[in-house]
Protein backbone atom coordinates (compact mmCIF):
# COMPACT_ATOMS: atom_id res chain seq x y z
CA UNK A 1 0.00 0.00 0.00
CA UNK A 2 1.38 3.40 -1.02
CA UNK A 3 -0.45 6.66 -0.60
CA UNK A 4 -1.03 9.44 -3.09
CA UNK A 5 -0.48 13.06 -2.14
CA UNK A 6 -4.24 13.43 -1.66
CA UNK A 7 -4.33 10.46 0.72
CA UNK A 8 -1.28 11.76 2.57
CA UNK A 9 -3.02 15.12 2.96
CA UNK A 10 -6.06 13.27 4.30
CA UNK A 11 -3.99 11.52 6.97
CA UNK A 12 -2.36 14.80 7.99
CA UNK A 13 -5.76 16.44 8.22
CA UNK A 14 -6.97 13.56 10.38
CA UNK A 15 -3.93 14.02 12.62
CA UNK A 16 -4.64 17.73 13.15
CA UNK A 17 -8.32 17.05 13.83
CA UNK A 18 -7.32 14.38 16.35
CA UNK A 19 -4.88 16.55 18.31
CA UNK A 20 -7.30 19.49 18.29
CA UNK A 21 -10.33 17.39 19.23
CA UNK A 22 -10.01 17.74 23.05
CA UNK A 23 -9.82 21.51 22.66
CA UNK A 24 -12.75 21.52 20.22
CA UNK A 25 -14.68 19.43 22.73
CA UNK A 26 -14.21 22.19 25.31
CA UNK A 27 -15.53 24.81 22.90
CA UNK A 28 -18.50 22.61 22.01
CA UNK A 29 -19.77 22.56 25.58
CA UNK A 30 -20.98 25.40 27.78
CA UNK A 31 -18.02 27.62 28.66
CA UNK A 32 -17.13 28.67 32.18
CA UNK A 33 -16.39 32.28 33.04
CA UNK A 34 -13.39 33.58 31.13
CA UNK A 35 -10.06 34.07 32.93
CA UNK A 36 -8.35 36.33 30.44
CA UNK A 37 -6.76 35.69 27.05
CA UNK A 38 -3.31 34.55 28.20
CA UNK A 39 -4.64 32.15 30.79
CA UNK A 40 -6.98 30.53 28.30
CA UNK A 41 -4.21 30.51 25.69
CA UNK A 42 -1.92 28.66 28.09
CA UNK A 43 -4.69 26.19 28.89
CA UNK A 44 -5.31 25.64 25.16
CA UNK A 45 -1.62 24.85 24.62
CA UNK A 46 -1.83 22.31 27.42
CA UNK A 47 -4.80 20.55 25.81
CA UNK A 48 -3.09 20.43 22.41
CA UNK A 49 0.25 19.32 23.88
CA UNK A 50 -1.37 16.48 25.83
CA UNK A 51 -3.26 15.36 22.73
CA UNK A 52 -0.04 15.39 20.69
CA UNK A 53 1.62 13.29 23.37
CA UNK A 54 -1.19 10.76 23.13
CA UNK A 55 -0.93 10.72 19.33
CA UNK A 56 2.75 9.77 19.64
CA UNK A 57 1.78 6.30 20.84
CA UNK A 58 -0.43 5.80 17.79
CA UNK A 59 2.24 7.00 15.33
CA UNK A 60 4.78 4.47 16.64
CA UNK A 61 2.25 1.68 17.10
CA UNK A 62 3.47 -0.18 13.97
CA UNK A 63 0.04 -0.16 12.42
CA UNK A 64 0.41 -1.36 8.85
CA UNK A 65 -2.28 0.97 7.54
CA UNK A 66 0.24 3.75 8.19
CA UNK A 67 3.63 2.04 8.02
CA UNK A 68 3.05 0.37 4.67
CA UNK A 69 2.04 3.58 2.99
CA UNK A 70 4.49 6.10 4.38
CA UNK A 71 7.35 3.95 5.58
CA UNK A 72 8.13 3.69 9.25
CA UNK A 73 11.32 5.72 8.84
CA UNK A 74 9.19 8.67 7.69
CA UNK A 75 6.78 8.07 10.56
CA UNK A 76 9.76 8.01 12.94
CA UNK A 77 10.93 11.43 11.78
CA UNK A 78 7.37 12.75 11.99
CA UNK A 79 7.16 11.27 15.49
CA UNK A 80 10.37 13.05 16.51
CA UNK A 81 9.32 16.42 15.09
CA UNK A 82 5.79 16.35 16.52
CA UNK A 83 7.13 15.02 19.81
CA UNK A 84 9.38 18.05 20.22
CA UNK A 85 6.51 20.41 19.38
CA UNK A 86 4.14 18.56 21.72
CA UNK A 87 6.56 18.71 24.62
CA UNK A 88 7.20 22.43 24.06
CA UNK A 89 3.45 23.01 24.23
CA UNK A 90 3.20 20.92 27.41
CA UNK A 91 6.00 22.98 29.00
CA UNK A 92 4.57 26.28 27.71
CA UNK A 93 1.29 25.55 29.49
CA UNK A 94 2.57 26.01 33.10
CA UNK A 95 5.12 28.63 32.06
CA UNK A 96 2.44 30.95 30.65
CA UNK A 97 0.05 30.40 33.56
CA UNK A 98 2.74 31.13 36.16
CA UNK A 99 3.86 34.21 34.27
CA UNK A 100 0.33 35.62 33.89
CA UNK A 101 -1.09 34.82 37.31
CA UNK A 102 1.10 34.10 40.37
CA UNK A 103 -1.87 32.40 42.04
CA UNK A 104 -1.19 29.35 39.88
CA UNK A 105 1.97 28.78 41.94
CA UNK A 106 -0.32 27.01 44.38
CA UNK A 107 -0.22 24.04 42.02
CA UNK A 108 3.45 23.66 42.91
CA UNK A 109 3.07 24.34 46.64
CA UNK A 110 3.42 21.08 48.64
CA UNK A 111 1.69 22.66 51.60
CA UNK A 112 -1.46 23.06 49.49
CA UNK A 113 -1.53 19.65 47.80
CA UNK A 114 1.53 17.42 48.22
CA UNK A 115 0.37 14.51 45.97
CA UNK A 116 -0.30 16.95 43.13
CA UNK A 117 3.19 18.41 43.45
CA UNK A 118 4.73 14.93 43.54
CA UNK A 119 3.01 14.22 40.23
CA UNK A 120 3.33 17.52 38.33
CA UNK A 121 7.00 18.22 39.11
CA UNK A 122 8.31 14.81 37.92
CA UNK A 123 6.00 15.01 34.88
CA UNK A 124 7.54 18.37 33.95
CA UNK A 125 11.07 17.04 34.41
CA UNK A 126 10.24 13.94 32.38
CA UNK A 127 8.84 16.10 29.59
CA UNK A 128 12.21 17.83 29.30
CA UNK A 129 14.14 14.55 29.52
CA UNK A 130 12.03 12.85 26.84
CA UNK A 131 12.98 15.51 24.30
CA UNK A 132 16.60 15.93 25.43
CA UNK A 133 17.41 12.21 25.48
CA UNK A 134 15.65 11.61 22.16
CA UNK A 135 17.65 14.32 20.38
CA UNK A 136 20.97 13.73 22.12
CA UNK A 137 20.91 10.09 23.22
CA UNK A 138 24.33 9.30 21.76
CA UNK A 139 26.16 12.29 23.30
CA UNK A 140 24.64 11.24 26.64
CA UNK A 141 25.95 7.70 25.91
CA UNK A 142 22.62 6.18 26.80
CA UNK A 143 22.29 2.59 25.62
CA UNK A 144 19.48 2.23 23.06
CA UNK A 145 17.63 -0.50 24.96
CA UNK A 146 17.47 1.51 28.19
CA UNK A 147 16.61 4.70 26.31
CA UNK A 148 13.70 2.89 24.67
CA UNK A 149 12.36 1.64 28.00
CA UNK A 150 12.82 4.96 29.81
CA UNK A 151 11.33 6.85 26.85
CA UNK A 152 8.18 4.75 26.98
CA UNK A 153 7.79 4.83 30.76
CA UNK A 154 8.34 8.57 31.05
CA UNK A 155 5.91 9.24 28.19
CA UNK A 156 3.23 7.08 29.82
CA UNK A 157 3.76 8.91 33.12
CA UNK A 158 3.46 12.35 31.51
CA UNK A 159 0.28 11.40 29.65
CA UNK A 160 -1.29 9.78 32.72
CA UNK A 161 -0.49 12.73 34.99
CA UNK A 162 -1.68 15.16 32.34
CA UNK A 163 -5.00 13.35 32.02
CA UNK A 164 -5.53 13.21 35.79
CA UNK A 165 -4.63 16.90 35.99
CA UNK A 166 -7.31 17.75 33.41
CA UNK A 167 -9.86 15.73 35.36
CA UNK A 168 -9.00 17.33 38.70
CA UNK A 169 -8.97 20.92 37.49
CA UNK A 170 -12.19 20.37 35.56
CA UNK A 171 -12.62 24.01 34.53
CA UNK A 172 -13.21 23.08 30.90
CA UNK A 173 -14.24 19.44 31.42
CA UNK A 174 -16.96 19.81 34.04
CA UNK A 175 -19.51 17.75 32.07
CA UNK A 176 -19.38 13.95 32.24
CA UNK A 177 -19.15 13.46 28.46
CA UNK A 178 -16.19 15.83 28.26
CA UNK A 179 -14.37 13.88 30.95
CA UNK A 180 -15.32 10.60 29.25
CA UNK A 181 -13.86 11.75 25.93
CA UNK A 182 -10.55 12.83 27.45
CA UNK A 183 -10.24 9.52 29.32
CA UNK A 184 -11.17 7.51 26.22
CA UNK A 185 -8.67 9.49 24.12
CA UNK A 186 -5.90 8.68 26.60
CA UNK A 187 -6.89 5.01 26.91
CA UNK A 188 -6.78 4.53 23.14
CA UNK A 189 -3.30 6.06 23.05
CA UNK A 190 -2.01 3.94 25.93
CA UNK A 191 -3.64 0.92 24.32
CA UNK A 192 -1.30 1.41 21.35
CA UNK A 193 1.79 0.96 23.52
CA UNK A 194 0.23 -2.09 25.18
CA UNK A 195 -0.42 -3.42 21.69
CA UNK A 196 3.26 -3.04 20.72
CA UNK A 197 4.93 -4.07 23.98
CA UNK A 198 2.56 -6.81 25.19
CA UNK A 199 0.07 -8.13 22.61
CA UNK A 200 2.44 -8.29 19.63
CA UNK A 201 5.16 -10.17 21.55
CA UNK A 202 2.59 -12.75 22.69
CA UNK A 203 1.63 -13.31 19.06
CA UNK A 204 5.28 -13.49 18.03
CA UNK A 205 5.91 -16.24 20.60
CA UNK A 206 3.76 -18.59 18.54
CA UNK A 207 5.81 -17.86 15.40
CA UNK A 208 9.40 -18.34 16.49
CA UNK A 209 12.34 -18.45 14.07
CA UNK A 210 15.64 -20.28 14.51
CA UNK A 211 19.09 -18.91 13.76
CA UNK A 212 20.57 -21.43 11.30
CA UNK A 213 23.64 -19.58 10.02
CA UNK A 214 25.94 -16.78 11.17
CA UNK A 215 27.77 -15.63 8.05
CA UNK A 216 30.69 -13.19 8.23
CA UNK A 217 30.71 -10.48 5.57
CA UNK A 218 33.27 -7.89 4.53
CA UNK A 219 33.92 -4.74 6.61
CA UNK A 220 33.11 -6.61 9.83
CA UNK A 221 29.46 -7.07 8.88
CA UNK A 222 27.50 -10.20 9.77
CA UNK A 223 24.51 -11.87 8.16
CA UNK A 224 22.04 -13.76 10.32
CA UNK A 225 20.07 -16.44 8.45
CA UNK A 226 16.79 -17.54 10.02
CA UNK A 227 14.36 -20.36 9.31
CA UNK A 228 10.72 -20.61 10.35
CA UNK A 229 9.94 -23.25 12.95
CA UNK A 230 6.43 -24.70 13.10
CA UNK A 231 4.73 -22.04 10.97
CA UNK A 232 4.40 -20.92 7.36
CA UNK A 233 6.96 -18.13 7.58
CA UNK A 234 6.57 -14.56 6.41
CA UNK A 235 5.85 -13.00 3.03
CA UNK A 236 7.99 -9.90 2.50
CA UNK A 237 8.64 -7.35 -0.20
CA UNK A 238 12.22 -6.64 -1.20
CA UNK A 239 13.50 -3.56 0.61
CA UNK A 240 11.34 -3.99 3.70
CA UNK A 241 12.51 -4.49 7.28
CA UNK A 242 11.37 -6.09 10.52
CA UNK A 243 11.92 -5.69 14.25
CA UNK A 244 13.86 -8.63 15.64
CA UNK A 245 14.30 -9.91 19.19
CA UNK A 246 16.96 -12.53 19.89
CA UNK A 247 16.64 -14.95 22.81
CA UNK A 248 14.13 -17.15 24.53
CA UNK A 249 11.50 -14.44 25.01
CA UNK A 250 9.93 -11.99 22.53
CA UNK A 251 9.52 -9.54 25.43
CA UNK A 252 13.27 -8.81 25.60
CA UNK A 253 14.59 -5.26 25.70
CA UNK A 254 16.74 -5.79 22.62
CA UNK A 255 14.21 -5.19 19.89
CA UNK A 256 15.66 -3.48 16.82
CA UNK A 257 14.67 -2.80 13.20
CA UNK A 258 16.80 -4.33 10.43
CA UNK A 259 16.31 -4.56 6.68
CA UNK A 260 15.98 -7.95 5.00
CA UNK A 261 18.97 -8.82 2.82
CA UNK A 262 17.42 -11.88 1.16
CA UNK A 263 15.25 -12.09 -1.94
CA UNK A 264 11.54 -12.03 -1.28
CA UNK A 265 10.64 -15.43 -2.71
CA UNK A 266 11.29 -17.78 0.23
CA UNK A 267 8.74 -17.28 3.03
CA UNK A 268 10.48 -19.67 5.44
CA UNK A 269 14.08 -18.42 5.18
CA UNK A 270 15.07 -14.82 5.96
CA UNK A 271 18.35 -13.01 6.41
CA UNK A 272 19.46 -9.75 8.00
CA UNK A 273 22.84 -8.07 7.57
CA UNK A 274 24.40 -5.40 9.79
CA UNK A 275 27.71 -3.93 10.92
CA UNK A 276 28.54 -3.42 14.62
CA UNK A 277 26.84 -0.12 15.49
CA UNK A 278 25.98 -0.62 19.16
CA UNK A 279 25.87 -3.16 21.95
CA UNK A 280 23.36 -5.41 20.16
CA UNK A 281 24.90 -5.59 16.69
CA UNK A 282 28.34 -6.08 18.24
CA UNK A 283 27.15 -9.51 19.45
CA UNK A 284 25.99 -10.79 16.05
CA UNK A 285 29.25 -12.48 15.10
CA UNK A 286 29.21 -14.50 18.34
CA UNK A 287 25.58 -15.63 18.20
CA UNK A 288 25.01 -19.37 18.37
CA UNK A 289 23.21 -21.40 15.74
CA UNK A 290 19.93 -22.65 17.17
CA UNK A 291 19.15 -19.44 19.06
CA UNK A 292 15.43 -18.49 18.94
CA UNK A 293 14.60 -15.25 17.14
CA UNK A 294 11.28 -13.42 17.06
CA UNK A 295 10.25 -11.18 14.18
CA UNK A 296 7.67 -8.39 14.07
CA UNK A 297 7.06 -7.37 10.49
CA UNK A 298 7.39 -6.87 7.67
CA UNK A 299 7.26 -3.08 7.52
CA UNK A 300 8.41 -0.34 5.18
CA UNK A 301 7.53 1.35 1.90
CA UNK A 302 11.09 1.35 0.51
CA UNK A 303 10.14 -1.23 -2.10
CA UNK A 304 10.58 -1.32 -5.90
CA UNK A 305 7.89 -0.31 -8.35
CA UNK A 306 7.65 -3.74 -9.95
CA UNK A 307 4.85 -2.88 -12.37
CA UNK A 308 6.28 0.37 -13.71
CA UNK A 309 8.64 -1.26 -16.20
CA UNK A 310 11.13 1.52 -15.56
CA UNK A 311 14.80 0.93 -14.84
CA UNK A 312 16.24 1.43 -11.37
CA UNK A 313 19.07 3.59 -10.09
CA UNK A 314 20.31 2.77 -6.59
CA UNK A 315 22.53 4.84 -4.28
CA UNK A 316 24.04 3.08 -1.27
CA UNK A 317 26.70 3.74 1.31
CA UNK A 318 28.23 1.01 3.47
CA UNK A 319 25.67 -1.27 5.08
CA UNK A 320 22.93 0.89 3.57
CA UNK A 321 23.18 -1.48 0.61
CA UNK A 322 21.27 -4.14 2.58
CA UNK A 323 17.68 -3.36 1.43
CA UNK A 324 19.00 -2.67 -2.06
CA UNK A 325 20.66 -6.08 -2.06
CA UNK A 326 17.28 -7.60 -1.28
CA UNK A 327 15.83 -5.80 -4.31
CA UNK A 328 18.65 -6.87 -6.64
CA UNK A 329 18.47 -10.49 -5.53
CA UNK A 330 14.72 -10.48 -6.08
CA UNK A 331 15.08 -8.98 -9.56
CA UNK A 332 17.72 -11.58 -10.44
CA UNK A 333 15.56 -14.48 -9.24
CA UNK A 334 12.68 -13.22 -11.38
CA UNK A 335 14.87 -12.90 -14.44
CA UNK A 336 13.99 -9.21 -14.64
CA UNK A 337 15.78 -7.58 -17.59
CA UNK A 338 15.31 -3.94 -16.63
CA UNK A 339 18.42 -1.78 -16.58
CA UNK A 340 19.81 -1.28 -13.06
CA UNK A 341 22.60 1.03 -11.94
CA UNK A 342 24.12 1.01 -8.43
CA UNK A 343 26.31 3.80 -7.06
CA UNK A 344 28.00 2.27 -4.03
CA UNK A 345 30.20 4.27 -1.65
CA UNK A 346 32.70 2.63 0.72
CA UNK A 347 36.05 3.34 2.32
CA UNK A 348 38.05 0.87 0.21
CA UNK A 349 37.45 -2.10 -2.06
CA UNK A 350 38.07 -4.62 0.71
CA UNK A 351 35.19 -3.07 2.68
CA UNK A 352 32.59 -3.56 -0.05
CA UNK A 353 29.87 -5.62 1.62
CA UNK A 354 28.40 -8.27 -0.74
CA UNK A 355 31.25 -7.59 -3.20
CA UNK A 356 31.31 -11.08 -4.65
CA UNK A 357 27.51 -11.23 -4.77
CA UNK A 358 27.39 -7.95 -6.67
CA UNK A 359 30.00 -9.17 -9.14
CA UNK A 360 27.89 -12.28 -9.76
CA UNK A 361 24.74 -10.21 -10.18
CA UNK A 362 26.49 -8.03 -12.77
CA UNK A 363 26.97 -11.19 -14.80
CA UNK A 364 23.46 -12.59 -14.34
CA UNK A 365 21.28 -9.47 -14.74
CA UNK A 366 21.25 -6.08 -16.43
CA UNK A 367 23.21 -4.41 -13.62
CA UNK A 368 26.18 -2.04 -13.55
CA UNK A 369 27.88 -1.20 -10.25
CA UNK A 370 29.87 2.03 -9.86
CA UNK A 371 32.12 1.89 -6.80
CA UNK A 372 33.14 5.17 -5.15
CA UNK A 373 35.92 4.75 -2.57
CA UNK A 374 36.98 7.38 -0.05
CA UNK A 375 40.32 5.73 0.91
CA UNK A 376 41.21 3.37 -1.95
CA UNK A 377 44.47 1.51 -2.51
CA UNK A 378 47.06 3.21 -4.69
CA UNK A 379 46.34 0.97 -7.66
CA UNK A 380 42.59 1.74 -7.65
CA UNK A 381 41.60 3.14 -11.05
CA UNK A 382 37.91 3.82 -10.29
CA UNK A 383 36.17 6.78 -8.69
CA UNK A 384 37.80 8.22 -5.56
CA UNK A 385 36.33 10.40 -2.82
CA UNK A 386 32.59 10.70 -2.43
CA UNK A 387 29.53 10.98 -4.58
CA UNK A 388 29.36 14.52 -5.94
CA UNK A 389 27.74 16.62 -8.65
CA UNK A 390 30.40 15.93 -11.26
CA UNK A 391 30.28 12.16 -10.82
CA UNK A 392 26.49 12.03 -10.96
CA UNK A 393 26.35 14.35 -13.96
CA UNK A 394 28.71 12.00 -15.78
CA UNK A 395 27.26 8.62 -14.82
CA UNK A 396 23.51 9.12 -14.37
CA UNK A 397 21.40 7.85 -17.27
CA UNK A 398 20.71 10.38 -20.00
CA UNK A 399 16.98 9.67 -19.91
CA UNK A 400 16.35 10.35 -16.24
CA UNK A 401 12.60 9.85 -16.55
CA UNK A 402 13.06 6.23 -17.63
CA UNK A 403 14.17 5.24 -14.11
CA UNK A 404 13.10 5.08 -10.48
CA UNK A 405 15.59 6.09 -7.79
CA UNK A 406 16.35 4.45 -4.42
CA UNK A 407 18.67 5.93 -1.77
CA UNK A 408 19.94 4.37 1.47
CA UNK A 409 23.12 5.18 3.35
CA UNK A 410 24.81 7.79 5.56
CA UNK A 411 22.89 11.03 5.97
CA UNK A 412 25.45 13.27 4.14
CA UNK A 413 25.35 11.01 1.08
CA UNK A 414 21.57 10.86 1.10
CA UNK A 415 21.26 14.64 1.48
CA UNK A 416 23.54 15.22 -1.49
CA UNK A 417 21.85 12.69 -3.76
CA UNK A 418 18.36 13.87 -2.82
CA UNK A 419 19.26 17.49 -3.54
CA UNK A 420 20.87 16.56 -6.87
CA UNK A 421 17.84 14.54 -7.98
CA UNK A 422 15.41 17.18 -6.74
CA UNK A 423 17.17 19.71 -9.00
CA UNK A 424 16.20 17.65 -12.05
CA UNK A 425 12.74 17.12 -13.53
CA UNK A 426 12.35 13.71 -11.85
CA UNK A 427 8.89 13.51 -10.19
CA UNK A 428 9.26 13.25 -6.42
CA UNK A 429 7.26 9.96 -6.18
CA UNK A 430 10.04 8.35 -8.28
CA UNK A 431 12.62 9.11 -5.57
CA UNK A 432 12.53 6.86 -2.49
CA UNK A 433 14.76 7.12 0.55
CA UNK A 434 15.23 4.95 3.62
CA UNK A 435 16.55 6.71 6.71
CA UNK A 436 17.02 4.82 9.96
CA UNK A 437 19.26 6.18 12.70
CA UNK A 438 17.81 4.80 15.92
CA UNK A 439 20.15 1.91 16.81
N, C-alpha and C positions, 0 to 999 in steps of 0.2 A: 504494500500500500504506500503510495506516494501522493502528497497533497499538491494541488494547484495553488497559485497565489490567492485565488478567491477563497479556497478552503482554509489556507493558512490565516488569512484575514479573519475568517469566521471563528477560528480557534482563539485568536488574539482577542477578538471582541468578546467571546465567551469568558475569557480570563478576566478582562476588565469588569464585566458585569458581575462576575463571581466575587472579586475582591471589593467591589463597591456595594455589594448586596446588603451587608449588615448596616452600612450607613444609610442606604436607601430605605431599609426597613424602619430605621428610626424616623426618617422624614415621613414615611407613610402613615405612622401612627400619630396620635395627638401629642403635640409638643409641650414640654414643660416650660416654665418661665425662662426666658433667655438670660444668659449670664455674661453677655458681652461677646463681641466678635472674636477676640483672641482666645478666650476660653473655649468657645465652641469650635474654633478652628483647631486648637490643640486636641480637643476630644475627637474631632473628625479624623485627624491624623492617626490617633490611637486606634480607632476602629479599622481604618484602612490598613495600617501596619499589622494588626493582629490577623486580619483576613489574608494578607499576603503571606504571613508566616504559616497559616494553615494551608494555603495553596502550595507551599513548598513541598509538603508531604505528598501531594497528588502529582506534582511534576516529576518527582523522583520515584514514583511508585512502580515504575517499569510496566506501565500499562501499554500493551502493544498498539492500541488504537492511536496512541501518540508516538511511541518510540519507532514504530515501523514507518511512519510517514515523515517525521522530521529528523530521525536519527537521535539517539540518546546523547551523543556528544553535543549536538545543538541544544537539546533540552538541558544538559548540564550547564552550559554557558548561560542559558536563559535563567536557570535556577540560581546561579551565582550572582548574576546582575540584579535580578528581582529580590534576591535575599538581602543584598546590601541595601537596596532602596527600602525594603520592608523594615529592616532593623533601624535604619535612620529615622523612619517615621515613628517606630515604637519608642525610640529614644527622644525624639522631638516632642512627643506627647507630654511627658512630665516636665521637660525643660521649659516649654512654653507656659504650662500651667503655673509652675513655680515662679517664673519671671513675671507673669501678669498679676498673680494674686498670691501673696505670701501665706494666706490662710491654708493653701494646699500643702504647706509643709507639715501639716498635721498627719498627712498620710505616711510620713517618714519619721514620726515621733513615736518611739517605743512606749512612752508613758501613756499614749492615747490608745494604741492598739498594737501590742507587741507581735502577735501572729501575722498581722498584715505587713509589718515592717520586715519580719523574717522571710516573707515571701517576695515582696516587691524589690527589696534591695538585691538579693541574689539573682532575681530575674533580670534586673537591669544590668548587673555585672555579666551575666551569661549572654545577654544580647550583644554586648561589646565583644566578648570572647568568641562567640560564634562567627562574627564577621572577621575579626583579627586572625583567628587561627585558620579560617578558610582561605584567606588571601595570602597569609604568610606562614603556612604550616611548615614548609621546608626550612626557612630561616630559623624558626623556633625549634627545629629538629624533632618535631613530634611525629612518632611512628604512625603510618597511615591507619593501621588497624585501630589504634587507640584514639586517633583523631575521629575516625568514623563513629566509634561508640560514643565518645564524649559529645560529638556534634549532634547525634540523634537524641541523647538524653537531655542535653541542655535545651535543645529546640522544643522537645516535649514539655519540659518544665516551664519554659517561657510561655508557650501556648496555653498550658493548663492554668498557670497563674493569671495570665491575661484574661482568660475566660471567666475565672472566678471573680476577678476584679470587676469585670463588667457586670456580673450578676449582683455583686455586693453594693456597688455604687447605685445602679439601677435608675439613674436620672433619665436615661433615654431608653431604658428597657424595662419600664415599670409594668407593662402588660405581659400576661403569661405567654402569648404567642410570640412576642419579641424575644423573651428569654428562651423559649423553646427553639426558635430558629438559630440563635447564637450557639446554644448547646449542640444542636444537631449539626451545624456547620463544623464545629470543632471535632465532634465525634467522627464525622466522615473523614476529616483530615487525619486524625489519629488512627483511624481504621486502615488508612493507606500504609502507614508504617508497620502496623501489625501484620498486614497482608504481606509485606516484603520480608520482614524479619522473623515471622512465625509461620504463617500459613504456607508460603512458598517453600521454605525449607522442609516442612512436613511432606509436601508433595514430592520434592526432590528426593527424599529418602527412599521412596518407592521406585526410583529410576536411577539407581547408582550406576556409575561407570568405573571401569578398572584401568589403572595405568599399566599398559602392556609394553611400552618402550620409552626409554629416555635416550634421545638421540642428540649427541653434541653437534653443534653447527659452528660455522666460522664466527670470528669476533666474540667468542665466549658465549654465544647464544645457545639455547637449548630448546629442543622440540619435545613436547610431551604428547605421546600417542595414546589415545583412550579407546576402549571398546565397551559397547553396551553390555550389561549383564542382566539378563532376565526381562528385557523389554525391547521394544521395536526400534529404539534409537531416536534420532532427532533429524528432521529435515531442515537443512539450512540453505541459505543463498550465499554464494561466493561474496566475500567482503564483509560479512556480518561478524558479530562477536557474541560472547556469552560471559556470564559471571561464573567463576569456578571456585569451588571450595574443596580443599584437599584434606583428607583425614576421615576418621570414622563417623563424623557427625556433620550434617549440612548446616548446623547452627554455629559453626566455628567463626571466629572473628576474621580470619583471613579469607575474605571474599572479594575477588578482584575481577575486572573486565579484561578479557583478552580476545584478540581477533583469531578466527579460525585460519589455519594455514593450509588446510587440505582442500581438495576439490569437493564440490557439493554433492556428488553422486552417491556416496556411501553413507547411509543413515546410521550405521552401527559402528563406524570407525571415524574418530575425529582427531585433529591434532591442533596444538597451539604452540607458537614459537615466541620466545622472548629473550631479551638480554637482561643480566642482573641490573635492576634499577631500584632496589629496595630490599628490605629484609626477606620478603616472600620470594621474589624472583631469584634471589641469591641462593636459595635452597634447591632450585629446580634440578641442577646437575647431580645432586646427591639423593634425589627421591628414589624410592625403591619400587621396582616392578611389583604389581599386585596391590598397590595402595588404592583405596577407594577414592573416587573423585565425584563430586556432585556439580551438576551444570544447570544454571538458570538461563534459558535463552531459547532460540536465538533472538538477537536484537540488532538494530542498525539499519539505516537506509543507504549506506555506502555500498551499493550493489550495482552491477552493470545493467545497462539498458539492452537487454538481450534481443528485443524485438525491433530495435531501431535500424539495424543493418549498418550503422555507422561504425567506422573504425574507432580505436581507443588509444588515447595517449595517457600514459601513467607517469607520475612524478613521485619518487620515493626517496627517503633518506634513512639509512641505517635499517633498524628493525621495523620502520614504517612500511617496509615492503611486504610485511606479512599478509594483510588483507588483499593486496595486489597479487601476491603469489597465489592465493586462493582463487582469484579470478582467472589468472593465466592458466593454472592447472585445469580449471573447469572448462575453459575455452578449448584447451588442447584435447581433453577427453571427448569433447563433443565433435572434434574435427572442424571447429569453426575456422573459416578462412579469412576472416576480416583482418585488415592491417592493424597491427599493434606496435606501439613505440613506447619504450620505457626509458625515462631518464632516471638514473640511479646514482645518488650521491653517497660516498663513503670516504673514510680516511685514506685507505690504501686498498690495493687489489686483494690482498690476503684477508681483508675484513669484509669482503662482499658476501653477505649471508645468502645462501642458496645459489652460490656462483655456479656450481656444476649443474644444478637443476635448470638455471636460466640458460646456460650454454646448450643443454639438451633441448629446451623448449624453442630456442632459436632455430634448431634444426628440424623440429617437428611441426611448427606452426608459423604463421606469417608474423613473426616477431623480430624486432630489432632493439637491442639494448645499448644504450649510450651511457657508459660509465663516466662519472665525474669524481675525481679523487682529489682530496684536499692536501694529502701528504704522500704522494706516490713515490715509488722507487725511481731511481735516476733513469732507468731504461724505459720508463712508461712513455708511450707515444700517443696516448689519448688525451682527453680533456683534463686539465688541472685546475684546482681551485674550487669554486662553487658555481652552482647554477647562476647565470646572470643574463642580462638583456641580450648581449652579443651572442651567447651560445644558443639561447632560445630562438633568436631571430634567424640564426643560421640553420638550425636543425628541426624546428617545428614544421609540420607539413604545410605545403603551399596553400592547399584548400582547407583552411581551418574549420569551415562549417561541415566538413565531411567526417568529423570526429567528435567523440565525447571525451571529457577530461577528468582524471581522477588524481587526487593529491593527498599524500599521507607521509608525514615525516616531521622533522624538527620545525618549530614555529617560524624561525627566520626564513627557512626555505619555503614553507607554505605561504608566508606573507608575500614573498617576492613573486612566486609563481602566480598566486591569485591576482596580484596587482597587474602583472604582465598580461594575463589572460583577460582581465577585466578591461584593459585598455584596447582590446580588439573588439570585433563585432560578434564575438561568440555569445550566444544567449546564455544568461546566467544559469538556467536549469541544466545546461550541458556541463557545467563545472561542479564537481562534487568533491568535498573535502571531508577528511576524518581527523578530528582533533581530540585526543585524549591525553590529559596530563594530570591524572589524579592518583597514580600509584607511585 
